[in-house]
Amino acid sequence: MTHLSGEEKSRYVQDIFTRIASRYDLMNRLMTAGQDGRWRKEVARRAGLHPRASLLDLGTGTGDLAREVLAQQPTARVTAADFTFEMMRAGRKSGDQFGWSNADALHLPFLSASFHAVVSGFLMRNVIDSMAALREQFRVLKPDGRIVILDTTRPGRNLLSPFIWLHMHVVIPMLGTLLSGQSDAYTYLPDSTEAFLTAEELASRMAAVGFKEIGFKRLMFGTIAIHWGQK
């Protein structure tokens, strides 16, 4: 469904994540061979929070990244935001020490210069306008605030390309169908990865919005990237 755009894509993505919410965390563990937890630790570390700093976890899903931030910096003031209620409902736990907010990444309901850091995990490839989403994150950051983005990235061609294609287009849809019964959701995921920006292209868009000191690193055979920058 990568041919969709605008509000049609937005509704489709929201519907997908509503349907897979209960199995989302399990599928993440399986698809990444358990590496997603390590990636979240690095995202939280690169946010560079000081005690009592404010952070927005945008596209929080079930809140795993927000929890990792607080594990590393327990006094941080964390807001976990997503535009899919069911994902937040599936992830909400009684002991959570952060606030939840329903929010559209293109129209954030927060004042300008509200946060010391904005982080996201697997958000950017799902928004209908990546530049608008980056501009909103830039807006709500305080001066010198940090942005850290964890997402898929389009892999380059190499000797492992056939095996990467097999994992993305056969293994992931098969697992998704078996565990969630939602075959289209786990066909969308590899398709959206291949249609998304390269790591270099996302870095260029961050620079165009105004971020400085931009860097990125590729992970998992070039299919995942962590980007960071500063306002």
PyMOL CGO cylinders between C-alpha atoms (Angstrom):
from pymol import cmd
from pymol.cgo import CYLINDER

trace = [
    CYLINDER, 0.00, 0.00, 0.00, 2.98, 2.29, -0.42, 0.3, 1, 1, 1, 1, 1, 1,
    CYLINDER, 2.98, 2.29, -0.42, 1.21, 3.96, -3.36, 0.3, 1, 1, 1, 1, 1, 1,
    CYLINDER, 1.21, 3.96, -3.36, -1.13, 5.67, -0.90, 0.3, 1, 1, 1, 1, 1, 1,
    CYLINDER, -1.13, 5.67, -0.90, -0.51, 9.28, 0.05, 0.3, 1, 1, 1, 1, 1, 1,
    CYLINDER, -0.51, 9.28, 0.05, -2.01, 12.10, 2.07, 0.3, 1, 1, 1, 1, 1, 1,
    CYLINDER, -2.01, 12.10, 2.07, -4.94, 11.43, 4.36, 0.3, 1, 1, 1, 1, 1, 1,
    CYLINDER, -4.94, 11.43, 4.36, -5.60, 8.07, 2.70, 0.3, 1, 1, 1, 1, 1, 1,
    CYLINDER, -5.60, 8.07, 2.70, -2.17, 6.82, 3.82, 0.3, 1, 1, 1, 1, 1, 1,
    CYLINDER, -2.17, 6.82, 3.82, -2.66, 8.35, 7.27, 0.3, 1, 1, 1, 1, 1, 1,
    CYLINDER, -2.66, 8.35, 7.27, -5.93, 6.46, 7.80, 0.3, 1, 1, 1, 1, 1, 1,
    CYLINDER, -5.93, 6.46, 7.80, -4.42, 3.25, 6.45, 0.3, 1, 1, 1, 1, 1, 1,
    CYLINDER, -4.42, 3.25, 6.45, -1.41, 3.43, 8.77, 0.3, 1, 1, 1, 1, 1, 1,
    CYLINDER, -1.41, 3.43, 8.77, -3.59, 4.21, 11.77, 0.3, 1, 1, 1, 1, 1, 1,
    CYLINDER, -3.59, 4.21, 11.77, -5.84, 1.25, 10.94, 0.3, 1, 1, 1, 1, 1, 1,
    CYLINDER, -5.84, 1.25, 10.94, -2.85, -1.09, 10.62, 0.3, 1, 1, 1, 1, 1, 1,
    CYLINDER, -2.85, -1.09, 10.62, -1.41, -0.16, 14.00, 0.3, 1, 1, 1, 1, 1, 1,
    CYLINDER, -1.41, -0.16, 14.00, -4.82, -0.39, 15.62, 0.3, 1, 1, 1, 1, 1, 1,
    CYLINDER, -4.82, -0.39, 15.62, -5.13, -3.99, 14.38, 0.3, 1, 1, 1, 1, 1, 1,
    CYLINDER, -5.13, -3.99, 14.38, -1.63, -5.16, 15.35, 0.3, 1, 1, 1, 1, 1, 1,
    CYLINDER, -1.63, -5.16, 15.35, -1.33, -3.30, 18.68, 0.3, 1, 1, 1, 1, 1, 1,
    CYLINDER, -1.33, -3.30, 18.68, -1.66, -6.39, 20.88, 0.3, 1, 1, 1, 1, 1, 1,
    CYLINDER, -1.66, -6.39, 20.88, 1.15, -8.22, 19.03, 0.3, 1, 1, 1, 1, 1, 1,
    CYLINDER, 1.15, -8.22, 19.03, 3.34, -5.23, 18.19, 0.3, 1, 1, 1, 1, 1, 1,
    CYLINDER, 3.34, -5.23, 18.19, 6.01, -5.72, 20.86, 0.3, 1, 1, 1, 1, 1, 1,
    CYLINDER, 6.01, -5.72, 20.86, 6.30, -9.47, 20.27, 0.3, 1, 1, 1, 1, 1, 1,
    CYLINDER, 6.30, -9.47, 20.27, 6.69, -8.97, 16.53, 0.3, 1, 1, 1, 1, 1, 1,
    CYLINDER, 6.69, -8.97, 16.53, 9.37, -6.31, 17.09, 0.3, 1, 1, 1, 1, 1, 1,
    CYLINDER, 9.37, -6.31, 17.09, 11.40, -8.76, 19.17, 0.3, 1, 1, 1, 1, 1, 1,
    CYLINDER, 11.40, -8.76, 19.17, 11.10, -11.46, 16.51, 0.3, 1, 1, 1, 1, 1, 1,
    CYLINDER, 11.10, -11.46, 16.51, 11.70, -9.27, 13.46, 0.3, 1, 1, 1, 1, 1, 1,
    CYLINDER, 11.70, -9.27, 13.46, 14.83, -7.72, 14.93, 0.3, 1, 1, 1, 1, 1, 1,
    CYLINDER, 14.83, -7.72, 14.93, 16.13, -10.89, 16.64, 0.3, 1, 1, 1, 1, 1, 1,
    CYLINDER, 16.13, -10.89, 16.64, 15.81, -9.05, 19.94, 0.3, 1, 1, 1, 1, 1, 1,
    CYLINDER, 15.81, -9.05, 19.94, 18.05, -6.16, 18.84, 0.3, 1, 1, 1, 1, 1, 1,
    CYLINDER, 18.05, -6.16, 18.84, 15.38, -3.46, 19.15, 0.3, 1, 1, 1, 1, 1, 1,
    CYLINDER, 15.38, -3.46, 19.15, 15.97, -3.18, 22.90, 0.3, 1, 1, 1, 1, 1, 1,
    CYLINDER, 15.97, -3.18, 22.90, 19.64, -2.40, 22.34, 0.3, 1, 1, 1, 1, 1, 1,
    CYLINDER, 19.64, -2.40, 22.34, 18.71, 0.22, 19.74, 0.3, 1, 1, 1, 1, 1, 1,
    CYLINDER, 18.71, 0.22, 19.74, 16.34, 1.95, 22.15, 0.3, 1, 1, 1, 1, 1, 1,
    CYLINDER, 16.34, 1.95, 22.15, 19.09, 2.10, 24.75, 0.3, 1, 1, 1, 1, 1, 1,
    CYLINDER, 19.09, 2.10, 24.75, 21.29, 3.94, 22.27, 0.3, 1, 1, 1, 1, 1, 1,
    CYLINDER, 21.29, 3.94, 22.27, 18.50, 6.34, 21.29, 0.3, 1, 1, 1, 1, 1, 1,
    CYLINDER, 18.50, 6.34, 21.29, 17.90, 7.21, 24.94, 0.3, 1, 1, 1, 1, 1, 1,
    CYLINDER, 17.90, 7.21, 24.94, 21.63, 7.68, 25.53, 0.3, 1, 1, 1, 1, 1, 1,
    CYLINDER, 21.63, 7.68, 25.53, 22.02, 9.95, 22.49, 0.3, 1, 1, 1, 1, 1, 1,
    CYLINDER, 22.02, 9.95, 22.49, 19.19, 12.17, 23.75, 0.3, 1, 1, 1, 1, 1, 1,
    CYLINDER, 19.19, 12.17, 23.75, 21.78, 13.43, 26.25, 0.3, 1, 1, 1, 1, 1, 1,
    CYLINDER, 21.78, 13.43, 26.25, 19.32, 14.28, 29.01, 0.3, 1, 1, 1, 1, 1, 1,
    CYLINDER, 19.32, 14.28, 29.01, 20.31, 15.99, 32.22, 0.3, 1, 1, 1, 1, 1, 1,
    CYLINDER, 20.31, 15.99, 32.22, 18.32, 15.46, 35.44, 0.3, 1, 1, 1, 1, 1, 1,
    CYLINDER, 18.32, 15.46, 35.44, 14.74, 16.77, 35.21, 0.3, 1, 1, 1, 1, 1, 1,
    CYLINDER, 14.74, 16.77, 35.21, 15.04, 17.44, 31.49, 0.3, 1, 1, 1, 1, 1, 1,
    CYLINDER, 15.04, 17.44, 31.49, 11.88, 17.24, 29.37, 0.3, 1, 1, 1, 1, 1, 1,
    CYLINDER, 11.88, 17.24, 29.37, 11.57, 14.74, 26.53, 0.3, 1, 1, 1, 1, 1, 1,
    CYLINDER, 11.57, 14.74, 26.53, 8.94, 13.91, 23.93, 0.3, 1, 1, 1, 1, 1, 1,
    CYLINDER, 8.94, 13.91, 23.93, 8.75, 10.33, 22.69, 0.3, 1, 1, 1, 1, 1, 1,
    CYLINDER, 8.75, 10.33, 22.69, 6.89, 10.87, 19.43, 0.3, 1, 1, 1, 1, 1, 1,
    CYLINDER, 6.89, 10.87, 19.43, 5.13, 7.91, 17.83, 0.3, 1, 1, 1, 1, 1, 1,
    CYLINDER, 5.13, 7.91, 17.83, 5.62, 6.15, 21.14, 0.3, 1, 1, 1, 1, 1, 1,
    CYLINDER, 5.62, 6.15, 21.14, 3.47, 3.13, 20.28, 0.3, 1, 1, 1, 1, 1, 1,
    CYLINDER, 3.47, 3.13, 20.28, 3.40, 0.99, 23.43, 0.3, 1, 1, 1, 1, 1, 1,
    CYLINDER, 3.40, 0.99, 23.43, 5.84, 3.24, 25.30, 0.3, 1, 1, 1, 1, 1, 1,
    CYLINDER, 5.84, 3.24, 25.30, 8.97, 1.07, 25.32, 0.3, 1, 1, 1, 1, 1, 1,
    CYLINDER, 8.97, 1.07, 25.32, 11.28, 3.93, 24.34, 0.3, 1, 1, 1, 1, 1, 1,
    CYLINDER, 11.28, 3.93, 24.34, 9.79, 6.25, 26.96, 0.3, 1, 1, 1, 1, 1, 1,
    CYLINDER, 9.79, 6.25, 26.96, 10.44, 3.59, 29.60, 0.3, 1, 1, 1, 1, 1, 1,
    CYLINDER, 10.44, 3.59, 29.60, 14.04, 3.18, 28.46, 0.3, 1, 1, 1, 1, 1, 1,
    CYLINDER, 14.04, 3.18, 28.46, 14.58, 6.94, 28.74, 0.3, 1, 1, 1, 1, 1, 1,
    CYLINDER, 14.58, 6.94, 28.74, 13.37, 6.85, 32.34, 0.3, 1, 1, 1, 1, 1, 1,
    CYLINDER, 13.37, 6.85, 32.34, 15.49, 3.81, 33.09, 0.3, 1, 1, 1, 1, 1, 1,
    CYLINDER, 15.49, 3.81, 33.09, 18.54, 5.86, 32.11, 0.3, 1, 1, 1, 1, 1, 1,
    CYLINDER, 18.54, 5.86, 32.11, 17.39, 9.21, 33.53, 0.3, 1, 1, 1, 1, 1, 1,
    CYLINDER, 17.39, 9.21, 33.53, 14.73, 8.57, 36.21, 0.3, 1, 1, 1, 1, 1, 1,
    CYLINDER, 14.73, 8.57, 36.21, 14.10, 12.27, 36.94, 0.3, 1, 1, 1, 1, 1, 1,
    CYLINDER, 14.10, 12.27, 36.94, 13.35, 13.17, 33.31, 0.3, 1, 1, 1, 1, 1, 1,
    CYLINDER, 13.35, 13.17, 33.31, 9.90, 14.56, 32.51, 0.3, 1, 1, 1, 1, 1, 1,
    CYLINDER, 9.90, 14.56, 32.51, 8.71, 12.35, 29.66, 0.3, 1, 1, 1, 1, 1, 1,
    CYLINDER, 8.71, 12.35, 29.66, 5.67, 12.72, 27.42, 0.3, 1, 1, 1, 1, 1, 1,
    CYLINDER, 5.67, 12.72, 27.42, 4.74, 9.72, 25.27, 0.3, 1, 1, 1, 1, 1, 1,
    CYLINDER, 4.74, 9.72, 25.27, 2.66, 10.70, 22.23, 0.3, 1, 1, 1, 1, 1, 1,
    CYLINDER, 2.66, 10.70, 22.23, 1.03, 8.72, 19.43, 0.3, 1, 1, 1, 1, 1, 1,
    CYLINDER, 1.03, 8.72, 19.43, -1.90, 9.17, 17.05, 0.3, 1, 1, 1, 1, 1, 1,
    CYLINDER, -1.90, 9.17, 17.05, -3.17, 5.59, 17.49, 0.3, 1, 1, 1, 1, 1, 1,
    CYLINDER, -3.17, 5.59, 17.49, -5.15, 5.17, 20.71, 0.3, 1, 1, 1, 1, 1, 1,
    CYLINDER, -5.15, 5.17, 20.71, -5.06, 1.38, 20.56, 0.3, 1, 1, 1, 1, 1, 1,
    CYLINDER, -5.06, 1.38, 20.56, -1.26, 1.27, 20.57, 0.3, 1, 1, 1, 1, 1, 1,
    CYLINDER, -1.26, 1.27, 20.57, -1.10, 3.40, 23.71, 0.3, 1, 1, 1, 1, 1, 1,
    CYLINDER, -1.10, 3.40, 23.71, -3.91, 1.40, 25.31, 0.3, 1, 1, 1, 1, 1, 1,
    CYLINDER, -3.91, 1.40, 25.31, -2.06, -1.85, 24.62, 0.3, 1, 1, 1, 1, 1, 1,
    CYLINDER, -2.06, -1.85, 24.62, 1.16, -0.51, 26.12, 0.3, 1, 1, 1, 1, 1, 1,
    CYLINDER, 1.16, -0.51, 26.12, -0.15, 1.39, 29.12, 0.3, 1, 1, 1, 1, 1, 1,
    CYLINDER, -0.15, 1.39, 29.12, 1.01, 0.01, 32.49, 0.3, 1, 1, 1, 1, 1, 1,
    CYLINDER, 1.01, 0.01, 32.49, -0.03, 1.02, 35.98, 0.3, 1, 1, 1, 1, 1, 1,
    CYLINDER, -0.03, 1.02, 35.98, 3.52, 1.87, 37.03, 0.3, 1, 1, 1, 1, 1, 1,
    CYLINDER, 3.52, 1.87, 37.03, 4.34, 4.19, 34.14, 0.3, 1, 1, 1, 1, 1, 1,
    CYLINDER, 4.34, 4.19, 34.14, 6.05, 7.37, 35.29, 0.3, 1, 1, 1, 1, 1, 1,
    CYLINDER, 6.05, 7.37, 35.29, 5.26, 9.44, 32.19, 0.3, 1, 1, 1, 1, 1, 1,
    CYLINDER, 5.26, 9.44, 32.19, 2.28, 11.12, 30.61, 0.3, 1, 1, 1, 1, 1, 1,
    CYLINDER, 2.28, 11.12, 30.61, 0.47, 9.84, 27.51, 0.3, 1, 1, 1, 1, 1, 1,
    CYLINDER, 0.47, 9.84, 27.51, -0.81, 12.17, 24.79, 0.3, 1, 1, 1, 1, 1, 1,
    CYLINDER, -0.81, 12.17, 24.79, -2.77, 11.62, 21.60, 0.3, 1, 1, 1, 1, 1, 1,
    CYLINDER, -2.77, 11.62, 21.60, -0.89, 13.65, 18.98, 0.3, 1, 1, 1, 1, 1, 1,
    CYLINDER, -0.89, 13.65, 18.98, -0.46, 13.95, 15.22, 0.3, 1, 1, 1, 1, 1, 1,
    CYLINDER, -0.46, 13.95, 15.22, 3.24, 14.27, 14.32, 0.3, 1, 1, 1, 1, 1, 1,
    CYLINDER, 3.24, 14.27, 14.32, 2.37, 16.90, 11.70, 0.3, 1, 1, 1, 1, 1, 1,
    CYLINDER, 2.37, 16.90, 11.70, 0.42, 19.11, 14.13, 0.3, 1, 1, 1, 1, 1, 1,
    CYLINDER, 0.42, 19.11, 14.13, 1.87, 18.67, 17.60, 0.3, 1, 1, 1, 1, 1, 1,
    CYLINDER, 1.87, 18.67, 17.60, -0.30, 20.00, 20.46, 0.3, 1, 1, 1, 1, 1, 1,
    CYLINDER, -0.30, 20.00, 20.46, 2.70, 21.39, 22.34, 0.3, 1, 1, 1, 1, 1, 1,
    CYLINDER, 2.70, 21.39, 22.34, 4.09, 24.89, 22.71, 0.3, 1, 1, 1, 1, 1, 1,
    CYLINDER, 4.09, 24.89, 22.71, 7.24, 25.87, 20.86, 0.3, 1, 1, 1, 1, 1, 1,
    CYLINDER, 7.24, 25.87, 20.86, 10.49, 25.26, 22.76, 0.3, 1, 1, 1, 1, 1, 1,
    CYLINDER, 10.49, 25.26, 22.76, 8.84, 22.83, 25.17, 0.3, 1, 1, 1, 1, 1, 1,
    CYLINDER, 8.84, 22.83, 25.17, 11.32, 19.93, 25.21, 0.3, 1, 1, 1, 1, 1, 1,
    CYLINDER, 11.32, 19.93, 25.21, 15.03, 19.36, 25.71, 0.3, 1, 1, 1, 1, 1, 1,
    CYLINDER, 15.03, 19.36, 25.71, 14.86, 16.32, 23.42, 0.3, 1, 1, 1, 1, 1, 1,
    CYLINDER, 14.86, 16.32, 23.42, 12.53, 14.62, 20.95, 0.3, 1, 1, 1, 1, 1, 1,
    CYLINDER, 12.53, 14.62, 20.95, 13.03, 10.94, 20.16, 0.3, 1, 1, 1, 1, 1, 1,
    CYLINDER, 13.03, 10.94, 20.16, 11.12, 8.55, 17.94, 0.3, 1, 1, 1, 1, 1, 1,
    CYLINDER, 11.12, 8.55, 17.94, 11.19, 4.87, 17.09, 0.3, 1, 1, 1, 1, 1, 1,
    CYLINDER, 11.19, 4.87, 17.09, 9.87, 3.75, 13.70, 0.3, 1, 1, 1, 1, 1, 1,
    CYLINDER, 9.87, 3.75, 13.70, 7.76, 6.85, 13.19, 0.3, 1, 1, 1, 1, 1, 1,
    CYLINDER, 7.76, 6.85, 13.19, 9.21, 8.74, 10.26, 0.3, 1, 1, 1, 1, 1, 1,
    CYLINDER, 9.21, 8.74, 10.26, 8.58, 6.24, 7.48, 0.3, 1, 1, 1, 1, 1, 1,
    CYLINDER, 8.58, 6.24, 7.48, 4.88, 6.24, 8.40, 0.3, 1, 1, 1, 1, 1, 1,
    CYLINDER, 4.88, 6.24, 8.40, 4.17, 9.99, 8.31, 0.3, 1, 1, 1, 1, 1, 1,
    CYLINDER, 4.17, 9.99, 8.31, 2.67, 11.45, 5.15, 0.3, 1, 1, 1, 1, 1, 1,
    CYLINDER, 2.67, 11.45, 5.15, 5.06, 14.44, 5.11, 0.3, 1, 1, 1, 1, 1, 1,
    CYLINDER, 5.06, 14.44, 5.11, 8.52, 13.87, 6.59, 0.3, 1, 1, 1, 1, 1, 1,
    CYLINDER, 8.52, 13.87, 6.59, 9.54, 17.52, 6.23, 0.3, 1, 1, 1, 1, 1, 1,
    CYLINDER, 9.54, 17.52, 6.23, 6.46, 18.70, 8.12, 0.3, 1, 1, 1, 1, 1, 1,
    CYLINDER, 6.46, 18.70, 8.12, 7.13, 16.15, 10.87, 0.3, 1, 1, 1, 1, 1, 1,
    CYLINDER, 7.13, 16.15, 10.87, 10.74, 17.32, 11.17, 0.3, 1, 1, 1, 1, 1, 1,
    CYLINDER, 10.74, 17.32, 11.17, 9.68, 20.97, 11.26, 0.3, 1, 1, 1, 1, 1, 1,
    CYLINDER, 9.68, 20.97, 11.26, 7.26, 20.24, 14.10, 0.3, 1, 1, 1, 1, 1, 1,
    CYLINDER, 7.26, 20.24, 14.10, 9.96, 18.44, 16.07, 0.3, 1, 1, 1, 1, 1, 1,
    CYLINDER, 9.96, 18.44, 16.07, 12.32, 21.35, 15.47, 0.3, 1, 1, 1, 1, 1, 1,
    CYLINDER, 12.32, 21.35, 15.47, 9.62, 23.78, 16.65, 0.3, 1, 1, 1, 1, 1, 1,
    CYLINDER, 9.62, 23.78, 16.65, 8.91, 22.07, 19.98, 0.3, 1, 1, 1, 1, 1, 1,
    CYLINDER, 8.91, 22.07, 19.98, 12.60, 21.69, 20.85, 0.3, 1, 1, 1, 1, 1, 1,
    CYLINDER, 12.60, 21.69, 20.85, 14.33, 24.20, 23.07, 0.3, 1, 1, 1, 1, 1, 1,
    CYLINDER, 14.33, 24.20, 23.07, 17.47, 25.90, 21.72, 0.3, 1, 1, 1, 1, 1, 1,
    CYLINDER, 17.47, 25.90, 21.72, 20.30, 23.33, 21.72, 0.3, 1, 1, 1, 1, 1, 1,
    CYLINDER, 20.30, 23.33, 21.72, 17.68, 20.58, 22.07, 0.3, 1, 1, 1, 1, 1, 1,
    CYLINDER, 17.68, 20.58, 22.07, 18.44, 17.12, 20.68, 0.3, 1, 1, 1, 1, 1, 1,
    CYLINDER, 18.44, 17.12, 20.68, 16.56, 15.02, 18.13, 0.3, 1, 1, 1, 1, 1, 1,
    CYLINDER, 16.56, 15.02, 18.13, 17.17, 11.25, 17.83, 0.3, 1, 1, 1, 1, 1, 1,
    CYLINDER, 17.17, 11.25, 17.83, 15.40, 9.14, 15.21, 0.3, 1, 1, 1, 1, 1, 1,
    CYLINDER, 15.40, 9.14, 15.21, 15.36, 5.34, 15.06, 0.3, 1, 1, 1, 1, 1, 1,
    CYLINDER, 15.36, 5.34, 15.06, 13.83, 3.98, 11.87, 0.3, 1, 1, 1, 1, 1, 1,
    CYLINDER, 13.83, 3.98, 11.87, 14.21, 1.65, 8.96, 0.3, 1, 1, 1, 1, 1, 1,
    CYLINDER, 14.21, 1.65, 8.96, 16.24, 2.83, 6.01, 0.3, 1, 1, 1, 1, 1, 1,
    CYLINDER, 16.24, 2.83, 6.01, 16.50, 1.69, 2.43, 0.3, 1, 1, 1, 1, 1, 1,
    CYLINDER, 16.50, 1.69, 2.43, 19.47, -0.70, 2.27, 0.3, 1, 1, 1, 1, 1, 1,
    CYLINDER, 19.47, -0.70, 2.27, 22.07, -0.49, -0.46, 0.3, 1, 1, 1, 1, 1, 1,
    CYLINDER, 22.07, -0.49, -0.46, 22.90, -3.43, -2.70, 0.3, 1, 1, 1, 1, 1, 1,
    CYLINDER, 22.90, -3.43, -2.70, 25.47, -5.89, -1.33, 0.3, 1, 1, 1, 1, 1, 1,
    CYLINDER, 25.47, -5.89, -1.33, 26.19, -9.61, -1.07, 0.3, 1, 1, 1, 1, 1, 1,
    CYLINDER, 26.19, -9.61, -1.07, 23.53, -9.98, 1.63, 0.3, 1, 1, 1, 1, 1, 1,
    CYLINDER, 23.53, -9.98, 1.63, 20.79, -8.33, -0.43, 0.3, 1, 1, 1, 1, 1, 1,
    CYLINDER, 20.79, -8.33, -0.43, 19.06, -11.60, -1.41, 0.3, 1, 1, 1, 1, 1, 1,
    CYLINDER, 19.06, -11.60, -1.41, 18.92, -12.71, 2.24, 0.3, 1, 1, 1, 1, 1, 1,
    CYLINDER, 18.92, -12.71, 2.24, 17.66, -9.29, 3.37, 0.3, 1, 1, 1, 1, 1, 1,
    CYLINDER, 17.66, -9.29, 3.37, 14.95, -9.44, 0.68, 0.3, 1, 1, 1, 1, 1, 1,
    CYLINDER, 14.95, -9.44, 0.68, 13.94, -12.94, 1.85, 0.3, 1, 1, 1, 1, 1, 1,
    CYLINDER, 13.94, -12.94, 1.85, 13.72, -11.83, 5.47, 0.3, 1, 1, 1, 1, 1, 1,
    CYLINDER, 13.72, -11.83, 5.47, 11.69, -8.72, 4.65, 0.3, 1, 1, 1, 1, 1, 1,
    CYLINDER, 11.69, -8.72, 4.65, 9.33, -10.15, 2.04, 0.3, 1, 1, 1, 1, 1, 1,
    CYLINDER, 9.33, -10.15, 2.04, 8.91, -13.77, 3.17, 0.3, 1, 1, 1, 1, 1, 1,
    CYLINDER, 8.91, -13.77, 3.17, 9.87, -14.25, 6.82, 0.3, 1, 1, 1, 1, 1, 1,
    CYLINDER, 9.87, -14.25, 6.82, 8.32, -11.08, 8.24, 0.3, 1, 1, 1, 1, 1, 1,
    CYLINDER, 8.32, -11.08, 8.24, 4.94, -11.41, 6.43, 0.3, 1, 1, 1, 1, 1, 1,
    CYLINDER, 4.94, -11.41, 6.43, 4.77, -15.10, 7.39, 0.3, 1, 1, 1, 1, 1, 1,
    CYLINDER, 4.77, -15.10, 7.39, 5.46, -14.38, 11.07, 0.3, 1, 1, 1, 1, 1, 1,
    CYLINDER, 5.46, -14.38, 11.07, 3.03, -11.48, 11.05, 0.3, 1, 1, 1, 1, 1, 1,
    CYLINDER, 3.03, -11.48, 11.05, 0.28, -13.60, 9.56, 0.3, 1, 1, 1, 1, 1, 1,
    CYLINDER, 0.28, -13.60, 9.56, 0.86, -16.47, 12.01, 0.3, 1, 1, 1, 1, 1, 1,
    CYLINDER, 0.86, -16.47, 12.01, 0.99, -14.28, 15.12, 0.3, 1, 1, 1, 1, 1, 1,
    CYLINDER, 0.99, -14.28, 15.12, -1.47, -11.52, 14.33, 0.3, 1, 1, 1, 1, 1, 1,
    CYLINDER, -1.47, -11.52, 14.33, -3.52, -12.72, 11.37, 0.3, 1, 1, 1, 1, 1, 1,
    CYLINDER, -3.52, -12.72, 11.37, -2.82, -9.37, 9.71, 0.3, 1, 1, 1, 1, 1, 1,
    CYLINDER, -2.82, -9.37, 9.71, -0.91, -10.26, 6.56, 0.3, 1, 1, 1, 1, 1, 1,
    CYLINDER, -0.91, -10.26, 6.56, -1.33, -6.85, 4.93, 0.3, 1, 1, 1, 1, 1, 1,
    CYLINDER, -1.33, -6.85, 4.93, 0.24, -5.09, 7.93, 0.3, 1, 1, 1, 1, 1, 1,
    CYLINDER, 0.24, -5.09, 7.93, 3.43, -7.10, 7.64, 0.3, 1, 1, 1, 1, 1, 1,
    CYLINDER, 3.43, -7.10, 7.64, 3.54, -6.67, 3.89, 0.3, 1, 1, 1, 1, 1, 1,
    CYLINDER, 3.54, -6.67, 3.89, 3.28, -2.91, 4.40, 0.3, 1, 1, 1, 1, 1, 1,
    CYLINDER, 3.28, -2.91, 4.40, 6.29, -2.88, 6.74, 0.3, 1, 1, 1, 1, 1, 1,
    CYLINDER, 6.29, -2.88, 6.74, 8.93, -4.14, 4.25, 0.3, 1, 1, 1, 1, 1, 1,
    CYLINDER, 8.93, -4.14, 4.25, 7.31, -2.21, 1.41, 0.3, 1, 1, 1, 1, 1, 1,
    CYLINDER, 7.31, -2.21, 1.41, 7.39, 1.02, 3.40, 0.3, 1, 1, 1, 1, 1, 1,
    CYLINDER, 7.39, 1.02, 3.40, 11.03, 0.39, 4.31, 0.3, 1, 1, 1, 1, 1, 1,
    CYLINDER, 11.03, 0.39, 4.31, 12.04, 0.08, 0.67, 0.3, 1, 1, 1, 1, 1, 1,
    CYLINDER, 12.04, 0.08, 0.67, 10.02, 3.17, -0.25, 0.3, 1, 1, 1, 1, 1, 1,
    CYLINDER, 10.02, 3.17, -0.25, 11.46, 5.27, 2.59, 0.3, 1, 1, 1, 1, 1, 1,
    CYLINDER, 11.46, 5.27, 2.59, 14.39, 7.67, 2.44, 0.3, 1, 1, 1, 1, 1, 1,
    CYLINDER, 14.39, 7.67, 2.44, 17.98, 6.52, 2.50, 0.3, 1, 1, 1, 1, 1, 1,
    CYLINDER, 17.98, 6.52, 2.50, 19.96, 7.44, 5.60, 0.3, 1, 1, 1, 1, 1, 1,
    CYLINDER, 19.96, 7.44, 5.60, 21.68, 10.19, 3.63, 0.3, 1, 1, 1, 1, 1, 1,
    CYLINDER, 21.68, 10.19, 3.63, 18.38, 11.60, 2.37, 0.3, 1, 1, 1, 1, 1, 1,
    CYLINDER, 18.38, 11.60, 2.37, 16.90, 11.77, 5.86, 0.3, 1, 1, 1, 1, 1, 1,
    CYLINDER, 16.90, 11.77, 5.86, 20.04, 13.51, 7.13, 0.3, 1, 1, 1, 1, 1, 1,
    CYLINDER, 20.04, 13.51, 7.13, 19.70, 16.06, 4.30, 0.3, 1, 1, 1, 1, 1, 1,
    CYLINDER, 19.70, 16.06, 4.30, 16.09, 16.76, 5.25, 0.3, 1, 1, 1, 1, 1, 1,
    CYLINDER, 16.09, 16.76, 5.25, 17.09, 17.27, 8.87, 0.3, 1, 1, 1, 1, 1, 1,
    CYLINDER, 17.09, 17.27, 8.87, 19.67, 19.81, 7.72, 0.3, 1, 1, 1, 1, 1, 1,
    CYLINDER, 19.67, 19.81, 7.72, 17.12, 21.56, 5.50, 0.3, 1, 1, 1, 1, 1, 1,
    CYLINDER, 17.12, 21.56, 5.50, 14.82, 22.06, 8.50, 0.3, 1, 1, 1, 1, 1, 1,
    CYLINDER, 14.82, 22.06, 8.50, 17.66, 23.63, 10.48, 0.3, 1, 1, 1, 1, 1, 1,
    CYLINDER, 17.66, 23.63, 10.48, 19.25, 20.88, 12.55, 0.3, 1, 1, 1, 1, 1, 1,
    CYLINDER, 19.25, 20.88, 12.55, 23.00, 21.01, 13.10, 0.3, 1, 1, 1, 1, 1, 1,
    CYLINDER, 23.00, 21.01, 13.10, 25.64, 18.48, 14.14, 0.3, 1, 1, 1, 1, 1, 1,
    CYLINDER, 25.64, 18.48, 14.14, 23.76, 15.75, 12.30, 0.3, 1, 1, 1, 1, 1, 1,
    CYLINDER, 23.76, 15.75, 12.30, 25.03, 12.20, 12.29, 0.3, 1, 1, 1, 1, 1, 1,
    CYLINDER, 25.03, 12.20, 12.29, 23.74, 8.70, 11.69, 0.3, 1, 1, 1, 1, 1, 1,
    CYLINDER, 23.74, 8.70, 11.69, 24.76, 5.07, 11.92, 0.3, 1, 1, 1, 1, 1, 1,
    CYLINDER, 24.76, 5.07, 11.92, 23.37, 2.05, 10.09, 0.3, 1, 1, 1, 1, 1, 1,
    CYLINDER, 23.37, 2.05, 10.09, 22.40, -1.16, 11.88, 0.3, 1, 1, 1, 1, 1, 1,
    CYLINDER, 22.40, -1.16, 11.88, 21.14, -4.64, 11.03, 0.3, 1, 1, 1, 1, 1, 1,
    CYLINDER, 21.14, -4.64, 11.03, 22.83, -5.02, 7.64, 0.3, 1, 1, 1, 1, 1, 1,
    CYLINDER, 22.83, -5.02, 7.64, 21.90, -1.49, 6.62, 0.3, 1, 1, 1, 1, 1, 1,
    CYLINDER, 21.90, -1.49, 6.62, 18.13, -1.84, 7.10, 0.3, 1, 1, 1, 1, 1, 1,
    CYLINDER, 18.13, -1.84, 7.10, 17.96, 0.29, 10.29, 0.3, 1, 1, 1, 1, 1, 1,
    CYLINDER, 17.96, 0.29, 10.29, 19.48, 3.68, 11.07, 0.3, 1, 1, 1, 1, 1, 1,
    CYLINDER, 19.48, 3.68, 11.07, 19.78, 5.96, 14.08, 0.3, 1, 1, 1, 1, 1, 1,
    CYLINDER, 19.78, 5.96, 14.08, 19.97, 9.67, 13.23, 0.3, 1, 1, 1, 1, 1, 1,
    CYLINDER, 19.97, 9.67, 13.23, 20.73, 12.49, 15.63, 0.3, 1, 1, 1, 1, 1, 1,
    CYLINDER, 20.73, 12.49, 15.63, 21.02, 16.25, 15.50, 0.3, 1, 1, 1, 1, 1, 1,
    CYLINDER, 21.02, 16.25, 15.50, 20.76, 19.47, 17.49, 0.3, 1, 1, 1, 1, 1, 1,
    CYLINDER, 20.76, 19.47, 17.49, 18.63, 22.61, 17.22, 0.3, 1, 1, 1, 1, 1, 1,
]
cmd.load_cgo(trace, "trace")
